């Protein structure tokens, strides 16, 4: 079976793996997943490859340490991996990066995991609020192709990851993030379409 076909089958099988309720719901979910993937800058094959990388890294994190698995946020785009989250020990930060590099087809690992001893429920709630607000703003901004962005927030720091159509679009995304309450810092790992 050609590699592209195998990746497509893997992508289409994902709704089954995550427990679709009815055959109709599963079919709709699979179709929506494929349509969404084909609309992103990575295309269907690139999206399927990134999903495979993310799944493999999550497997390594879970097998190594369930607490590390739950503490680490993970975004993958074109073989580039962004690690976010907060851990209590520097060794955990290093271990997460080591495990990410074990996955096949990883081209780069960006480790933005913070080492903090004091992150409480209020901090986590604020981070969730920031992410939700920003994702909503990106979705409803007609000048932004929101499907090409991943947003992670840790202790008030917003991490942007993905592919921008141009510098103007990227600046719009950054401005939306900076103008939200509770945002302390915005870190962008977004690439411009056609750039390296």
C-alpha positions in Angstrom: 0.0 0.0 0.0 1.5 3.4 -0.9 2.5 5.6 2.0 0.0 8.4 1.2 -2.9 5.9 1.1 -1.8 4.4 4.5 -1.6 7.9 6.0 -5.1 8.7 4.7 -6.5 5.5 6.1 -4.9 6.3 9.5 -6.4 9.7 9.5 -9.8 8.5 8.5 -9.7 5.8 11.2 -9.0 8.3 14.0 -12.7 8.9 14.8 -13.2 5.1 15.3 -10.2 5.1 17.7 -11.6 7.9 19.8 -15.0 6.3 20.1 -17.6 7.6 17.7 -21.1 6.9 19.1 -22.9 5.8 15.9 -21.9 4.7 12.4 -23.4 7.9 11.0 -21.5 10.0 13.6 -18.3 8.2 12.9 -18.7 8.7 9.1 -19.4 12.4 9.6 -16.5 12.7 12.0 -14.1 11.0 9.5 -15.3 13.1 6.6 -14.9 16.3 8.7 -11.4 15.3 9.8 -10.3 14.6 6.2 -11.9 17.8 5.0 -10.3 19.9 7.7 -6.9 18.3 7.2 -7.0 18.9 3.4 -7.7 22.6 4.0 -4.7 23.2 6.2 -1.4 24.3 4.7 0.1 20.8 5.4 -2.5 19.0 3.3 -3.9 15.6 4.1 -0.7 13.7 4.0 1.3 16.2 6.0 -1.5 16.4 8.6 -1.6 12.6 8.9 2.2 12.5 9.4 2.0 15.1 12.1 -0.8 13.2 13.9 1.4 10.0 13.7 4.3 11.9 15.3 2.1 13.3 18.0 0.6 9.9 18.8 4.1 8.4 19.0 5.4 11.1 21.3 2.3 10.8 23.5 2.9 7.0 23.7 6.5 7.5 24.8 5.5 10.1 27.4 2.7 8.0 28.8 4.9 4.8 28.9 7.6 6.8 30.7 5.6 8.7 33.3 1.8 9.3 33.4 2.4 12.6 35.3 4.8 13.8 32.7 2.3 12.8 30.0 -0.4 14.9 31.6 1.9 17.9 32.3 3.3 18.3 28.8 1.4 20.1 26.0 2.3 19.0 22.5 1.9 20.6 19.1 3.3 19.2 15.8 3.6 20.9 12.5 5.6 19.6 9.5 7.8 17.5 11.8 8.5 20.4 14.1 7.5 19.6 17.8 6.6 22.3 20.3 6.6 21.1 24.0 4.8 23.3 26.5 3.5 22.9 30.0 4.9 23.1 33.5 6.8 20.5 35.5 8.3 20.6 39.0 11.8 19.3 38.2 14.3 20.3 35.5 14.9 16.6 34.8 11.3 16.2 33.7 11.8 19.0 31.2 14.9 17.3 29.7 13.2 13.9 29.7 10.2 15.2 27.7 12.5 16.6 25.0 14.5 13.3 24.9 11.3 11.3 24.4 10.1 13.7 21.7 13.3 13.2 19.7 12.7 9.4 19.7 9.6 9.7 17.5 10.2 9.0 13.8 10.2 11.9 11.3 10.8 14.6 14.0 12.9 17.4 12.4 13.0 19.8 15.4 12.0 19.9 19.0 11.3 23.3 20.7 11.2 22.9 24.4 9.2 25.6 26.1 8.3 23.5 29.2 8.5 25.7 32.3 9.9 24.4 35.6 7.7 25.8 38.3 6.8 24.7 41.8 3.7 26.9 42.3 1.1 26.6 39.6 -2.4 26.4 41.1 -5.9 25.9 39.8 -6.4 29.7 39.3 -3.4 29.8 37.0 -4.7 26.8 35.0 -8.1 28.3 34.7 -6.7 31.6 33.5 -4.6 29.8 30.9 -7.7 27.9 29.7 -9.6 31.2 29.5 -6.8 32.8 27.5 -6.6 29.9 25.0 -10.4 29.9 24.5 -10.6 33.6 24.0 -7.7 33.7 21.5 -8.9 30.7 19.5 -12.3 32.3 19.3 -10.8 35.6 18.1 -8.7 33.8 15.5 -11.7 31.8 14.3 -13.9 34.8 13.7 -11.2 37.1 12.2 -11.7 37.0 8.5 -8.1 38.0 7.9 -6.7 34.9 9.6 -6.7 31.3 8.5 -7.2 29.9 12.0 -6.9 26.3 11.0 -3.1 26.8 10.6 -2.5 27.8 14.2 -2.0 25.9 17.5 -2.2 27.9 20.7 -0.9 26.8 24.1 -0.8 28.9 27.2 1.3 28.2 30.3 1.3 30.6 33.3 0.1 33.5 31.2 2.6 32.9 28.4 1.0 32.3 25.0 2.8 30.0 22.6 1.9 30.3 18.9 2.8 27.5 16.5 1.9 27.0 12.9 2.0 28.6 9.4 1.0 32.2 8.6 -0.1 33.2 5.1 2.1 36.3 5.4 3.6 38.7 7.9 0.4 40.8 8.2 -1.6 37.7 9.2 1.0 36.8 11.8 1.0 40.3 13.3 -2.8 40.1 13.6 -2.6 36.8 15.5 0.1 38.3 17.8 -1.9 41.4 18.4 -5.0 39.4 19.3 -2.9 37.5 21.9 -1.2 40.6 23.4 -4.6 42.3 23.9 -6.1 39.6 26.1 -6.3 40.0 29.8 -3.8 38.0 31.9 -1.4 37.5 29.0 2.2 38.1 30.3 4.1 37.2 27.2 3.6 36.0 23.6 6.1 33.6 22.1 5.7 32.8 18.4 7.1 29.8 16.6 5.0 30.5 13.5 6.6 30.2 10.1 5.6 32.3 7.1 4.1 30.2 4.2 6.8 29.4 1.7 9.6 30.3 4.2 11.9 27.8 6.0 
